Amino acid sequence: MVESLADIFNVGAKYIIPLLLAVIPCYGLVVKKVKVYEVFVEGAKEGFNIAIRIIPFLVAFLVAIGMFRASGALDILIGILAPALNFIGFPPENLLLALMRPLSGSGSFGLLADLVKQYGPDSLFAKIGATMFGSTETTFYVLAVYFGSVGVKKVRHALLAGLIADLVGIFSAVYICQLLFG
């Protein structure tokens, strides 16, 4: 019974996206009487205009990240915080990923790949890093891109909520991985 249910889910997983890509436009065309192609093209035009508006935010953001890493300030920060991190049970090896994750998805993915390469995929550091990567968000990137695209300038409550959620994700990843794998 379990194998047949798993087989059903595996077959369903292969066809769910193509099915949705066929059903949604048909529903809009037949049931809602929407000119699907024309609406799609208008949405694509709007998306392109939004992309043009957010480019300055992205450039500023990426330059700031590059300057922070290249200056060596990140390495100094890790060296200063390592004793306190060890005291609370947070592996200093994962600090760089924890600091980078709210800033950059690709940067944090590169750091996760470095953890896996350096310590191995089955190491506690790699497992904490992967869990941290999956349970947090690129908060500053999201705020810069999404709020910048619609012209929102005051992000104080969204920023605080996002950073609190990131902290919960980071410390939960450490705690749960140490509980399960440590």
N, C-alpha and C positions, 0 to 999 in steps of 0.2 A: 504494500500500500504506500509506504513512504517513498519508495523508488518511483512509483508511477506518479505520485504527486510532484516529486522533484522533476520528473520528465516533463510533466505538464508545464511547470514553471519555466523550465529551460526552453521549451518550444515557444511559450508565450513571450518570453523575454526577447527572442529573436524577431518577433513580429509586432511587438507593441508600438515601436516608433513608426514603422511604415504604415501601420493601421491608423495611428493618430494623424499622420501626415495626409492620409486619404480621407478620413472621417471628418476632421475639423473643417476643411474647405467645403466639402460636400454639405455639411450641416449649415454653414454660413450661406452657401449658394441656394440650397433647396429650401431650408426651413426659414432662415432669417431674411432671405432675398437680398443678400449683400453682394455687390460686385466684388468678388474676392480678389481678383487680380489687381484691379484699380486701387483697392484699399491697401493691398500689400505693397504696391509701388509707392504710394503716398507715405506709408510707414517707413519704407526704405529711404526715401528722400529725407524724412525727418531724422532718421537715425544717422544719416550722413552729416546733416547739419549739426547735430549734437556732437558727433565725433570731432568736427572742426572746432567747436566751442571749447571742448575739454582738453585739447592738445596743450595749451599753455600750462594748465594745472598738472598734467602728466609730466611735462618736461621739468617743471620746477621740482616736483616730487622726486623724480629719478635723479636729478642733479644733487639734491640734498642727501639722498641715501648714499650716492657714490662718494660724496665729500666726507660723510661720517665714517665710512669704512676706510677710505684711503688715508684719512688723517691719522689713523691709529687710535683714535679715541675709543673705539669699540673694544680693542684689545686691552687698553688701560682700564676701562670700566669692568671688564671681566676679571682682570687681575685683582682689582680692589674688592669686588663683590664675592670672590670665590670662597673665602673663609666663612662668611655669613651664609652663603648658599649651602655649603657642606653642613653647617650647623642645623639648618632647617630641613635637610634631606633632599635638597634640590641639586641635581648633578650640574656642576659648572659647565660641563660639556654641552648641555642643552640650553644654556643661557643665551648664546648668540641666536639660536633659532627662536627662542621665546621673544627676544627683542626685535628680531627682523620680521617675524610673522605679521604683526599689525601693520608693517610698513610695505612689504612687497611679497607678493605670491611667488614670483619667479626667484627672487633672492632667497626666500626661505626654502623654496624647493631645492635650490642649489646647496644650501647648508644642510638640509636633510640628506641629500645625496652624498655629501661629504661625510656625514656621520655614518651612513651605511657603508661607505667605502672604507673609512678608517677603522670602524669597530665591528663591522659585519652586520648583516641583516637581522641576525638573531640576538644581537646584543641588547642589553637593557637600554642603552642610550638611543639606539636606532628605534626601538619600540616606543620609547617615550617621545622621541622626535616625531615619529609617524602619527602617533595618537594626538600629539600637540598640533601637528599640521592639520589633521582632520577635524579637530574640535575647536579651532579658532578661525578668525577671519582676518582679512587684510583691511583692517578698520580704516586707517588713514587713506589708503588707496580708494576704498569704497566711498568715503566721504568726499575726497577730492573729485572723483569721477562723477558720481551720481549727483551730489549736491552742486558741484560745479556745472554740470550739464543743464540744470534747471535754474541756476542763478542764486541758490541759497548761500548766504554768506555767514549766518550765525548758526554754528553747528554744535554749540556747547553741550546740550543735553544728549544729542546723538553721539557725540564723541565720548562723553563720560559713560554712557550706557554700553557703547561698543568696547571700550577699554576694560570695563568691569567684566563684561562677558568674556573677553580675551583672557583676563586674569583667572577667571573661574575655569576656563578651558585648559589653560596652561597648568595650573596647580592640580586640577582633576586628573589630567593626563599623567603627571608625575606620580600622584598618589595611587591611582588605579593600576598603572603599570608596575609600580613597586609592589603593590599588593598581589597582583596576579603573576608577575614574572620575577620579582626580586627575591 
